[in-house]
Every structure is written in C-alpha cells, then in structure tokens.
C-alpha cells in the first residue's frame, strides 16, 4: 500500500538525519575537546 511506502520512506529519512546529526554532534564534541 501507498501509506506503508510513505511510512518506510519517512522512517528511513528520520534515521538518516538522526545519524548525520549524531555524527555532527560527535565531530563538534571532538573539536571542542582538542
């Protein structure tokens, strides 16, 4: 169904953005430390 595809696409987008956000946070934390 269309809603399932939309739901999966949204979940992938959210997980991808959270991964990049945590990576950015990690880089900032390392930058502050050094």
C-alpha positions as CSV (number, residue, x, y, z in Angstrom):
1,X,0.0,0.0,0.0
2,X,1.0,3.6,-0.5
3,X,0.8,4.6,3.2
4,X,3.2,1.8,4.0
5,X,5.7,3.0,1.4
6,X,5.4,6.6,2.7
7,X,5.9,5.4,6.3
8,X,9.0,3.4,5.4
9,X,10.4,6.3,3.4
10,X,9.8,8.7,6.3
11,X,11.4,6.3,8.8
12,X,14.5,6.0,6.5
13,X,14.7,9.8,6.2
14,X,14.4,10.2,10.0
15,X,17.0,7.6,10.8
16,X,19.4,9.0,8.2
17,X,19.0,12.6,9.6
18,X,19.5,11.4,13.1
19,X,22.7,9.5,12.1
20,X,24.1,12.6,10.4
21,X,23.0,14.7,13.4
22,X,24.8,12.4,15.9
23,X,27.8,12.4,13.6
24,X,27.8,16.2,13.6
25,X,27.5,16.3,17.3
26,X,30.4,13.8,17.7
27,X,32.6,16.0,15.4
28,X,31.7,19.1,17.4
29,X,32.4,17.3,20.7
30,X,35.8,16.2,19.4
31,X,36.5,19.7,18.1
32,X,35.8,21.2,21.5
33,X,37.9,18.7,23.2
34,X,41.0,19.4,21.1
